[in-house]
Amino acid sequence: MADVPGDKSLDVVVIGGGAAGLNGALMLARSRRSVLVIDSGAPRNAPAEGVHGLLGRDGMSPVELLERGRAEVRGYGGQVVAGEVHSISRDENAFAVSLADGRSFGARRVLVASGLVDELPDLPGLRARWGRDVLHCPYCHGWEVRDQAIGVLATGTRAVHQALLFRQLSADVILFQHIVPLLSEDEAKQLRARQIRVITGEVVSLQVDNDHLAGVRLADGTVVSRDVLSVVPRMIARADFLAPLGLLMAEHPSGLGEHIPADPTGRTQVSGVWVAGNVTDIAAQVGASAAAGALAAADINADLVDEDARWAIDAAPAPIRR
Ligand SMILES: Cc1cc2nc3c(=O)[nH]c(=O)nc-3n(C[C@H](O)[C@H](O)[C@H](O)COP(=O)(O)OP(=O)(O)OC[C@H]3O[C@@H](n4cnc5c(N)ncnc54)[C@H](O)[C@@H]3O)c2cc1C
């Protein structure tokens, strides 16, 4: 990534160069806005081999998708740099976006597209399998694991729904009740009707052979053979750096994590700051995140167009009175 010298003031700084941030930057650069994307290089789907369910790009590697996105942004004069945003402050007219390495950039508006962190169940070996044979999303990887032996690790209220989703993809689904309290009669009925076995007892680790998941080990030592384990992570927006602006994370209405609330165009409660993608919509996949980035960018451009017009009126010479 190229570096941007000095503290030149920009129309927009975009924080995060995933699908949301890059699509936002693309729209802004095409609107002849000076835009800089700052990206720390850790997109959420990095462990996955391919991006699925994305029309026209199904199966493309996440790395290649973002490489193409950066090239497209640069093709219209947008800038993309590597770096981690540490804090943001504002004075009357502009934001100052500061990086962990000491650089700072001034901007009239900020688009935050920094994604989220998946908090995974604390089981030995589980994180190393994340995105490979420990999965969360039937739409991202479900087709790839169809007809395999799938386990669903219950960690919260969504476990039964998750098991039913994966049952659509394989006839061999086991729900590991793990640490979750007893199922309701309705839930048990649904599982029985769909031939999903329930195994009680705490899961203590994963059995991995030759770099493949082989099974799930229970506290009593039993290993239940499984090809794939599905978990529901808790999803937490990556947005601590917004706190000094008074923009705080809130519990997401789904109960599945924390996000930065915003209106449908991505406007936050802090004037001049927009959010897009997983940082606000924790359920958004790549297509929805990219679309949200584009929508927020259009709203930012509209806001800047209004401000440009106000500035032009203020700067115009007063009419000569005779
Ligand atoms: C294992 C896995 C597989 C998935 N597979 C699919 C799939 O097949 N299809 C699909 O549609 N969706 C998939 N998803 C969901 C997909 O990852 C998200 O929808 C998508 O990444 C959201 O895009 P985003 O731009 O909001 O965030 P991200 O892609 O996470 O991008 C955020 C960017 O911001 C950067 N960043 C964070 N903090 C800072 C900071 N302080 N300063 C600078 N930069 C920062 C990060 O490094 C990152 O590059 C998958 C998710 C996971 C976990």
PDBQT file of the ligand as one rigid body, heavy atoms in Angstrom, charges set to zero:
ROOT
HETATM    1  C1  LIG A 401     -14.963 -17.447   8.769  1.00  0.00    +0.000 C 
HETATM    2  C2  LIG A 401     -15.898 -16.519   8.050  1.00  0.00    +0.000 A 
HETATM    3  C3  LIG A 401     -16.311 -16.785   6.752  1.00  0.00    +0.000 A 
HETATM    4  C4  LIG A 401     -17.163 -15.924   6.097  1.00  0.00    +0.000 A 
HETATM    5  N1  LIG A 401     -17.556 -16.251   4.835  1.00  0.00    +0.000 NA
HETATM    6  C5  LIG A 401     -18.409 -15.417   4.180  1.00  0.00    +0.000 A 
HETATM    7  C6  LIG A 401     -18.880 -15.774   2.874  1.00  0.00    +0.000 A 
HETATM    8  O1  LIG A 401     -18.548 -16.834   2.331  1.00  0.00    +0.000 OA
HETATM    9  N2  LIG A 401     -19.729 -14.911   2.266  1.00  0.00    +0.000 N 
HETATM   10  C7  LIG A 401     -20.137 -13.739   2.847  1.00  0.00    +0.000 A 
HETATM   11  O2  LIG A 401     -20.877 -12.991   2.211  1.00  0.00    +0.000 OA
HETATM   12  N3  LIG A 401     -19.722 -13.405   4.087  1.00  0.00    +0.000 NA
HETATM   13  C8  LIG A 401     -18.864 -14.203   4.757  1.00  0.00    +0.000 A 
HETATM   14  N4  LIG A 401     -18.454 -13.882   6.032  1.00  0.00    +0.000 N 
HETATM   15  C9  LIG A 401     -18.875 -12.588   6.604  1.00  0.00    +0.000 C 
HETATM   16  C10 LIG A 401     -17.902 -11.489   6.133  1.00  0.00    +0.000 C 
HETATM   17  O3  LIG A 401     -16.646 -11.743   6.700  1.00  0.00    +0.000 OA
HETATM   18  C11 LIG A 401     -18.408 -10.106   6.542  1.00  0.00    +0.000 C 
HETATM   19  O4  LIG A 401     -19.707  -9.912   6.039  1.00  0.00    +0.000 OA
HETATM   20  C12 LIG A 401     -17.543  -8.996   5.964  1.00  0.00    +0.000 C 
HETATM   21  O5  LIG A 401     -16.171  -9.244   6.232  1.00  0.00    +0.000 OA
HETATM   22  C13 LIG A 401     -17.955  -7.648   6.540  1.00  0.00    +0.000 C 
HETATM   23  O6  LIG A 401     -17.248  -6.643   5.870  1.00  0.00    +0.000 OA
HETATM   24  P1  LIG A 401     -16.768  -5.325   6.636  1.00  0.00    +0.000 P 
HETATM   25  O7  LIG A 401     -16.142  -4.478   5.588  1.00  0.00    +0.000 OA
HETATM   26  O8  LIG A 401     -17.874  -4.778   7.438  1.00  0.00    +0.000 OA
HETATM   27  O9  LIG A 401     -15.676  -5.819   7.700  1.00  0.00    +0.000 OA
HETATM   28  P2  LIG A 401     -14.286  -6.572   7.467  1.00  0.00    +0.000 P 
HETATM   29  O10 LIG A 401     -14.291  -7.357   6.229  1.00  0.00    +0.000 OA
HETATM   30  O11 LIG A 401     -13.984  -7.295   8.739  1.00  0.00    +0.000 OA
HETATM   31  O12 LIG A 401     -13.251  -5.384   7.251  1.00  0.00    +0.000 OA
HETATM   32  C14 LIG A 401     -12.945  -4.498   8.291  1.00  0.00    +0.000 C 
HETATM   33  C15 LIG A 401     -11.551  -3.982   8.040  1.00  0.00    +0.000 C 
HETATM   34  O13 LIG A 401     -11.297  -2.923   8.979  1.00  0.00    +0.000 OA
HETATM   35  C16 LIG A 401      -9.984  -3.067   9.475  1.00  0.00    +0.000 C 
HETATM   36  N5  LIG A 401      -9.896  -2.409  10.800  1.00  0.00    +0.000 N 
HETATM   37  C17 LIG A 401     -10.461  -2.783  11.967  1.00  0.00    +0.000 A 
HETATM   38  N6  LIG A 401     -10.144  -1.910  12.942  1.00  0.00    +0.000 NA
HETATM   39  C18 LIG A 401      -9.351  -0.973  12.367  1.00  0.00    +0.000 A 
HETATM   40  C19 LIG A 401      -8.680   0.173  12.850  1.00  0.00    +0.000 A 
HETATM   41  N7  LIG A 401      -8.770   0.549  14.143  1.00  0.00    +0.000 N 
HETATM   42  N8  LIG A 401      -7.926   0.893  11.993  1.00  0.00    +0.000 NA
HETATM   43  C20 LIG A 401      -7.837   0.541  10.679  1.00  0.00    +0.000 A 
HETATM   44  N9  LIG A 401      -8.442  -0.544  10.162  1.00  0.00    +0.000 NA
HETATM   45  C21 LIG A 401      -9.200  -1.286  10.997  1.00  0.00    +0.000 A 
HETATM   46  C22 LIG A 401      -9.763  -4.577   9.552  1.00  0.00    +0.000 C 
HETATM   47  O14 LIG A 401      -8.388  -4.893   9.557  1.00  0.00    +0.000 OA
HETATM   48  C23 LIG A 401     -10.479  -5.048   8.273  1.00  0.00    +0.000 C 
HETATM   49  O15 LIG A 401      -9.584  -5.088   7.180  1.00  0.00    +0.000 OA
HETATM   50  C24 LIG A 401     -17.625 -14.739   6.743  1.00  0.00    +0.000 A 
HETATM   51  C25 LIG A 401     -17.233 -14.475   8.053  1.00  0.00    +0.000 A 
HETATM   52  C26 LIG A 401     -16.391 -15.351   8.710  1.00  0.00    +0.000 A 
HETATM   53  C27 LIG A 401     -16.004 -15.070  10.142  1.00  0.00    +0.000 C 
ENDROOT
TORSDOF 0
